[in-house]
Each structure stands twice: as C-alpha cells, then as structure tokens.
Amino acid sequence: MYILKNFPIILTCISGGGGKCNIKKAFTFPQLTGRRNLETAARMKQGASVALHVRRTDHMYDNGKLFRRDYYKKAVAYIKTHTTERLQFYLFSDDMDWCRNHPGQLGLDAGDTVYFIDWNRGEYSYVDMQLMTFCQHHVIPVSSFSWWGYYLSDRENKIVCAPKGYWLDVRYHF
C-alpha cells in the first residue's frame, strides 16, 4: 500500500499473475463529501460533461505554448463538433481569475454552460482530480494531475484532447 504525500489517496497493488497490477482497481479516492462536490459529481455523471484543466501559474515552460498555439480553442471546438448533447464545461485551474476573464481563449462563448470548480484548496485539492473522473470528456494540458483525472474515469465514449507531443495514449492532439 502506498499513501501519496499530501493526498489521502490509497494505492494498493497486489502482485499476481506475472506481477502486473490493475492500476485503476488499485487507485481509490476517499468517499466524496461536501454538498458542492456531491451536487457537482451528480451533474457531471448525468450529462455530457467536459473537464477543462488550465494550468497557468507553474509549468508555463510547457503550458505557455498551449495559449500561443490556440490548443484550448482547437480542443474545445473538436469536442463541440463531435458531440450531439448539450455540453457542460467544468473548469479546473490554478489561475481561475484569468480563466473567468479570458473564456474566449479557451474556446468558450457566452452560450456555453461553464462551472468554475474553485473551492477544493490545499489538502483538499485532490478532490478536483476526483471530480474530473466523473466527466465524459477531457481537455488536459501538460499535467499529470489531469492525466490521472481522465485515466481513472470510467465513462465510456469519452473524447480526450491533449497537447501535441504529450500523453501519447490520448487519441486527439492539438
């Protein structure tokens, strides 16, 4: 059993049959708590939800180019044109003020339904990753945090968008 530093997430891996581990079965979150988190998770599970992760305060040596290349605009446009349901965008970021003031740079417009997930802070920031797992689709930057959010999602028929040159297991790169 491994307890990841600063995250109360338990990773248990029991070797068997060649020493392989089913990481999705081994990686579990604590039970989700808090009214806002529970209501958000229920909404995410019901509709065509999109986890949109924007990382701006660190990793800008990798993520800065995503804004210059219109990565978010291209990824969001792709999801919008390849789904038929009304989308709900769930925005996760370390710079939420910037996201609120620049929705167009993320491919969002006034007609989009956008929820800003800004209440899980400090030792509870892992809950954002947990919420990401409930989304149908994912737009991820250069960030292992959002990669895990998509990877641990059990939703079927998901569209996952990643930056070119990163996350080779993802099908759509922009």
C-alpha positions as a LaTeX table, in Angstrom:
\begin{tabular}{lrrr}
\hline
Residue & $x$ (\AA) & $y$ (\AA) & $z$ (\AA) \\
\hline
Met1 & 0.00 & 0.00 & 0.00 \\
Tyr2 & 1.22 & 3.48 & $-0.86$ \\
Ile3 & $-0.16$ & 6.72 & 0.51 \\
Leu4 & 0.79 & 9.55 & $-1.80$ \\
Lys5 & 2.30 & 12.51 & 0.04 \\
Asn6 & $-0.25$ & 15.29 & 0.63 \\
Phe7 & $-3.04$ & 13.23 & $-0.93$ \\
Pro8 & $-5.22$ & 10.87 & 1.11 \\
Ile9 & $-5.44$ & 8.52 & $-1.84$ \\
Ile10 & $-4.66$ & 4.88 & $-1.24$ \\
Leu11 & $-2.84$ & 2.89 & $-3.90$ \\
Thr12 & $-2.73$ & $-0.82$ & $-3.22$ \\
Cys13 & $-1.05$ & $-3.16$ & $-5.62$ \\
Ile14 & $-1.06$ & $-6.89$ & $-5.02$ \\
Ser15 & 1.17 & $-8.82$ & $-7.39$ \\
Gly16 & $-0.23$ & $-11.85$ & $-9.06$ \\
Gly17 & $-0.11$ & $-13.45$ & $-12.48$ \\
Gly18 & 3.19 & $-12.02$ & $-13.65$ \\
Gly19 & 3.47 & $-9.20$ & $-11.14$ \\
Lys20 & 1.14 & $-6.86$ & $-13.02$ \\
Cys21 & $-1.18$ & $-4.51$ & $-11.24$ \\
Asn22 & $-4.52$ & $-3.17$ & $-12.40$ \\
Ile23 & $-3.86$ & 0.44 & $-11.53$ \\
Lys24 & $-7.48$ & 1.53 & $-11.97$ \\
Lys25 & $-8.62$ & $-1.01$ & $-9.39$ \\
Ala26 & $-5.73$ & $-0.19$ & $-7.08$ \\
Phe27 & $-6.18$ & 3.58 & $-7.11$ \\
Thr28 & $-9.11$ & 4.67 & $-4.95$ \\
Phe29 & $-10.27$ & 8.01 & $-3.60$ \\
Pro30 & $-11.89$ & 8.57 & $-0.22$ \\
Gln31 & $-15.66$ & 8.90 & $-0.29$ \\
Leu32 & $-16.65$ & 12.22 & $-1.83$ \\
Thr33 & $-18.01$ & 14.69 & 0.71 \\
Gly34 & $-19.39$ & 18.20 & 0.81 \\
Arg35 & $-22.64$ & 19.43 & $-0.70$ \\
Arg36 & $-20.99$ & 21.30 & $-3.62$ \\
Asn37 & $-18.81$ & 18.34 & $-4.55$ \\
Leu38 & $-21.68$ & 15.85 & $-4.35$ \\
Glu39 & $-24.01$ & 18.05 & $-6.41$ \\
Thr40 & $-21.28$ & 18.71 & $-8.99$ \\
Ala41 & $-20.45$ & 15.00 & $-9.29$ \\
Ala42 & $-24.13$ & 14.15 & $-9.83$ \\
Arg43 & $-24.41$ & 16.77 & $-12.60$ \\
Met44 & $-21.21$ & 15.54 & $-14.23$ \\
Lys45 & $-22.45$ & 11.95 & $-14.31$ \\
Gln46 & $-25.83$ & 12.85 & $-15.85$ \\
Gly47 & $-24.78$ & 14.81 & $-18.89$ \\
Ala48 & $-22.10$ & 15.43 & $-21.47$ \\
Ser49 & $-19.59$ & 16.94 & $-19.09$ \\
Val50 & $-16.16$ & 18.23 & $-20.08$ \\
Ala51 & $-13.27$ & 18.56 & $-17.63$ \\
Leu52 & $-11.28$ & 21.54 & $-18.85$ \\
His53 & $-7.99$ & 21.88 & $-16.96$ \\
Val54 & $-5.99$ & 25.08 & $-17.34$ \\
Arg55 & $-2.59$ & 25.26 & $-15.69$ \\
Arg56 & $-1.02$ & 28.73 & $-15.69$ \\
Thr57 & 0.96 & 29.51 & $-12.53$ \\
Asp58 & 3.56 & 26.79 & $-12.93$ \\
His59 & 4.73 & 24.62 & $-15.81$ \\
Met60 & 4.45 & 27.63 & $-18.12$ \\
Tyr61 & 7.61 & 26.45 & $-19.86$ \\
Asp62 & 5.40 & 23.68 & $-21.27$ \\
Asn63 & 1.87 & 25.05 & $-20.95$ \\
Gly64 & 2.61 & 28.61 & $-22.10$ \\
Lys65 & 2.84 & 27.48 & $-25.71$ \\
Leu66 & $-0.66$ & 26.00 & $-25.49$ \\
Phe67 & $-2.10$ & 29.51 & $-25.43$ \\
Arg68 & 0.07 & 30.69 & $-28.35$ \\
Arg69 & $-0.98$ & 27.64 & $-30.43$ \\
Asp70 & $-4.70$ & 28.01 & $-29.56$ \\
Tyr71 & $-4.66$ & 24.50 & $-28.11$ \\
Tyr72 & $-7.70$ & 25.07 & $-25.90$ \\
Lys73 & $-9.74$ & 26.65 & $-28.70$ \\
Lys74 & $-8.97$ & 23.72 & $-31.02$ \\
Ala75 & $-9.64$ & 21.05 & $-28.41$ \\
Val76 & $-12.92$ & 22.59 & $-27.23$ \\
Ala77 & $-14.04$ & 23.13 & $-30.85$ \\
Tyr78 & $-13.30$ & 19.48 & $-31.60$ \\
Ile79 & $-15.41$ & 18.27 & $-28.69$ \\
Lys80 & $-18.23$ & 20.67 & $-29.59$ \\
Thr81 & $-18.35$ & 19.42 & $-33.18$ \\
His82 & $-18.09$ & 15.72 & $-32.28$ \\
Thr83 & $-20.85$ & 15.53 & $-29.68$ \\
Thr84 & $-24.60$ & 15.91 & $-30.04$ \\
Glu85 & $-25.57$ & 16.56 & $-26.42$ \\
Arg86 & $-25.55$ & 19.95 & $-24.75$ \\
Leu87 & $-22.12$ & 20.20 & $-23.14$ \\
Gln88 & $-21.37$ & 21.34 & $-19.63$ \\
Phe89 & $-17.80$ & 22.56 & $-19.05$ \\
Tyr90 & $-16.18$ & 22.11 & $-15.66$ \\
Leu91 & $-13.18$ & 24.38 & $-15.42$ \\
Phe92 & $-10.30$ & 23.44 & $-13.11$ \\
Ser93 & $-7.37$ & 25.83 & $-12.82$ \\
Asp94 & $-4.62$ & 27.25 & $-10.66$ \\
Asp95 & $-5.48$ & 30.68 & $-12.11$ \\
Met96 & $-9.26$ & 30.86 & $-12.03$ \\
Asp97 & $-9.37$ & 34.67 & $-12.26$ \\
Trp98 & $-7.56$ & 34.53 & $-15.61$ \\
Cys99 & $-9.98$ & 31.83 & $-16.85$ \\
Arg100 & $-13.03$ & 33.87 & $-15.84$ \\
Asn101 & $-11.65$ & 36.89 & $-17.70$ \\
His102 & $-10.50$ & 35.05 & $-20.87$ \\
Pro103 & $-13.14$ & 32.40 & $-21.76$ \\
Gly104 & $-12.66$ & 33.09 & $-25.49$ \\
Gln105 & $-9.03$ & 31.99 & $-25.29$ \\
Leu106 & $-10.32$ & 28.66 & $-24.01$ \\
Gly107 & $-12.81$ & 28.22 & $-26.85$ \\
Leu108 & $-15.79$ & 29.08 & $-24.66$ \\
Asp109 & $-18.50$ & 31.55 & $-25.57$ \\
Ala110 & $-21.49$ & 33.18 & $-23.88$ \\
Gly111 & $-23.80$ & 30.30 & $-24.84$ \\
Asp112 & $-21.72$ & 27.66 & $-23.06$ \\
Thr113 & $-22.58$ & 26.31 & $-19.64$ \\
Val114 & $-19.43$ & 26.67 & $-17.54$ \\
Tyr115 & $-18.88$ & 25.74 & $-13.90$ \\
Phe116 & $-15.75$ & 27.08 & $-12.20$ \\
Ile117 & $-14.55$ & 24.49 & $-9.69$ \\
Asp118 & $-12.70$ & 26.73 & $-7.26$ \\
Trp119 & $-13.48$ & 25.51 & $-3.76$ \\
Asn120 & $-11.20$ & 22.48 & $-3.23$ \\
Arg121 & $-8.00$ & 24.04 & $-1.92$ \\
Gly122 & $-4.87$ & 23.00 & $-0.04$ \\
Glu123 & $-5.07$ & 19.48 & 1.35 \\
Tyr124 & $-8.41$ & 19.00 & $-0.45$ \\
Ser125 & $-7.15$ & 19.86 & $-3.95$ \\
Tyr126 & $-7.09$ & 16.14 & $-4.79$ \\
Val127 & $-10.91$ & 16.33 & $-4.85$ \\
Asp128 & $-10.61$ & 18.23 & $-8.15$ \\
Met129 & $-8.94$ & 15.16 & $-9.66$ \\
Gln130 & $-11.69$ & 13.01 & $-8.19$ \\
Leu131 & $-14.32$ & 15.25 & $-9.78$ \\
Met132 & $-12.52$ & 15.07 & $-13.14$ \\
Thr133 & $-13.05$ & 11.30 & $-13.14$ \\
Phe134 & $-16.82$ & 11.83 & $-13.36$ \\
Cys135 & $-16.59$ & 13.85 & $-16.60$ \\
Gln136 & $-17.47$ & 12.40 & $-20.01$ \\
His137 & $-14.75$ & 14.29 & $-21.93$ \\
His138 & $-11.40$ & 15.84 & $-21.04$ \\
Val139 & $-9.17$ & 18.66 & $-22.25$ \\
Ile140 & $-5.84$ & 18.23 & $-20.49$ \\
Pro141 & $-2.68$ & 20.36 & $-20.50$ \\
Val142 & 0.85 & 19.20 & $-19.73$ \\
Ser143 & $-0.15$ & 17.97 & $-16.28$ \\
Ser144 & $-0.07$ & 14.54 & $-14.70$ \\
Phe145 & $-2.87$ & 15.74 & $-12.38$ \\
Ser146 & $-5.43$ & 15.99 & $-15.19$ \\
Trp147 & $-3.97$ & 12.94 & $-16.95$ \\
Trp148 & $-4.90$ & 10.89 & $-13.89$ \\
Gly149 & $-8.32$ & 12.55 & $-13.86$ \\
Tyr150 & $-9.02$ & 11.30 & $-17.37$ \\
Tyr151 & $-7.27$ & 7.94 & $-16.96$ \\
Leu152 & $-9.24$ & 6.98 & $-13.85$ \\
Ser153 & $-12.56$ & 7.93 & $-15.44$ \\
Asp154 & $-14.87$ & 5.01 & $-16.13$ \\
Arg155 & $-17.04$ & 6.98 & $-18.54$ \\
Glu156 & $-17.47$ & 5.35 & $-21.94$ \\
Asn157 & $-17.18$ & 7.02 & $-25.35$ \\
Lys158 & $-15.03$ & 9.79 & $-23.98$ \\
Ile159 & $-13.11$ & 12.26 & $-26.06$ \\
Val160 & $-9.75$ & 13.18 & $-24.54$ \\
Cys161 & $-7.68$ & 16.00 & $-26.03$ \\
Ala162 & $-4.02$ & 16.58 & $-25.23$ \\
Pro163 & $-1.24$ & 18.86 & $-26.49$ \\
Lys164 & 0.84 & 17.63 & $-29.43$ \\
Gly165 & 3.88 & 15.70 & $-28.23$ \\
Tyr166 & 2.42 & 14.75 & $-24.85$ \\
Trp167 & 0.32 & 11.90 & $-23.49$ \\
Leu168 & 0.73 & 9.52 & $-26.40$ \\
Asp169 & $-2.04$ & 7.26 & $-25.06$ \\
Val170 & $-4.52$ & 10.05 & $-25.87$ \\
Arg171 & $-6.12$ & 9.88 & $-29.29$ \\
Tyr172 & $-6.69$ & 13.56 & $-30.14$ \\
His173 & $-3.75$ & 16.00 & $-30.15$ \\
Phe174 & $-3.87$ & 19.71 & $-30.97$ \\
\hline
\end{tabular}
